[in-house]
Every structure is written in C-alpha cells, then in structure tokens.
Amino acid sequence: MAKNKSKQNQFQLLSPEKYIRLKARNLPIEVCYVSDDWKDERGAVAEVIVVRRHAGGNYTFGVYVVDTLCLGVKHSVYRFNVPPDEYDDFVERTATDCGIKISYNEAHNFIYGAIEFAEEFGIKPDKSFALTQYILEEDTEEIPLIEYKYGRGGRPHLVAETSLEASKYIPILEESTGGDFGLEILEDRDVFDDDEFDDEYDEEEEDKDNKTM
C-alpha cells in the first residue's frame, strides 16, 4: 500500500513538461482539429490541434502552426490538464479558425509530412516541437501513411512575415536548392508599387499644367 502511495505522489510531483514527455502518449486521443484551408495550396499556414483526455476528464492538447510551403512546424504550444469548462471555452473560441475535425492519422501525417519536406531543405521544426512532439504519437511505420502535397509547384516557397524572418531562411534555401525556391515577404505588400506612383505623379503634373494654362 505504501509503495502505491509513493508511486502516486511521484507522478503528482511531475512538472507539466516532464509529464508530457513521459506520460502524454499514454492518454487516449480525444479529437483533432485543423483550420479550414489546410489543403489549399495557395495558402501557407494551417493550425492543427491534437487533444488527449486524462482519466479524470481533463484535457492536454497541442496546437501546431504548420507551414505547408517550406518551413514545416513554425511554432507550437501546449495546454496541460485543462478542466472541461476551460477546454469547452477554448474549442468555442477556436471553432472559426480550426473547426474541421480530422482523424489522428490525418493530423499526424500532415504535421510530419510538412516537417519532412522542410528538412529536405535543411529547415528544422521550431524548438518548441522538442516538447510538443510528445503529445503526438511517435512517428513510426505503425501510423498508416497519408501523403499530402507541400511546397508550390514541387519546390519550396518561402513566405516570411518580415525581411528579418526571410533573412534567417534564405541562406539555408540557397545552399540546399541552389536558389531554386520561391520567395514572398508579406511586409513588402504594403510598399507602394513604382508604376502606380509614376502614374499618380504624371496625373498631378498634368493637373498643374492645366491650371497654369
């Protein structure tokens, strides 16, 4: 009896991080969600949520931000031992963005397929995945294979939020692909187009001339 209590106390003293590493894969999968544009090749990022349920009814889950065009897992976070009411609130808040239920096999293959594609070009998952991977099943041949398309036109396509983010990956892609990759920097979309500026300038000069005449 004393041994059982000692073992129980040992597990109660585990930090959330240690529990996830050692025990999360023993919890049954409850449900998986994904954002509704996850198969859209025009897009770049999809969110995947994998939920596991504790014996007492609480939930532990991981949220994975997956770049399908180049970067694999850009970021991931976890929530540990969340009570049912908090979990319900979370699902309700995220239902708009991640409202599609998928099987665990779909979620697993989608995440690990993106990671494998990124690693072909020297890009590793975000460091947060070192822990959140344990909310997923181990990536073995026991998971039925589902193949998805990554990249754009069969090659990596880097979509970066800023020039600073792009500068982190461009040297890696140049070395691994010889420069054969797409590039899009989102902050550049706000910069005016030179041709449009020239047209507006010409119209202003024409108005000045008309007023002078």
Stockholm file with secondary structure:
# STOCKHOLM 1.0

chainA/1-213         MAKNKSKQNQFQLLSPEKYIRLKARNLPIEVCYVSDDWKDERGAVAEVIVVRRHAGGNYTFGVYVVDTLCLGVKHSVYRFNVPPDEYDDFVERTATDCGIKISYNEAHNFIYGAIEFAEEFGIKPDKSFALTQYILEEDTEEIPLIEYKYGRGGRPHLVAETSLEASKYIPILEESTGGDFGLEILEDRDVFDDDEFDDEYDEEEEDKDNKTM
#=GR chainA/1-213 SS CHHHHHHHHHHHTCCHHHHHHHHGGGSCEEEEEECTTTTCTTCCEEEEEEEEECTTSCEEEEEEEEETTTTEEEEEEEEEEECHHHHHHHHHHHTTTSCEEECHHHHHHHHHHHHHHHHTTTCCCCTTHHHHGGGSCCCSTTSCCCCCCCSBTTBCEEEESSHHHHHHHHHHHHHHHTTCCEEEEGGGGGSCCHHHHHHHHHHHHHHHHHHHC
#=GC SS_cons         CHHHHHHHHHHHTCCHHHHHHHHGGGSCEEEEEECTTTTCTTCCEEEEEEEEECTTSCEEEEEEEEETTTTEEEEEEEEEEECHHHHHHHHHHHTTTSCEEECHHHHHHHHHHHHHHHHTTTCCCCTTHHHHGGGSCCCSTTSCCCCCCCSBTTBCEEEESSHHHHHHHHHHHHHHHTTCCEEEEGGGGGSCCHHHHHHHHHHHHHHHHHHHC
//
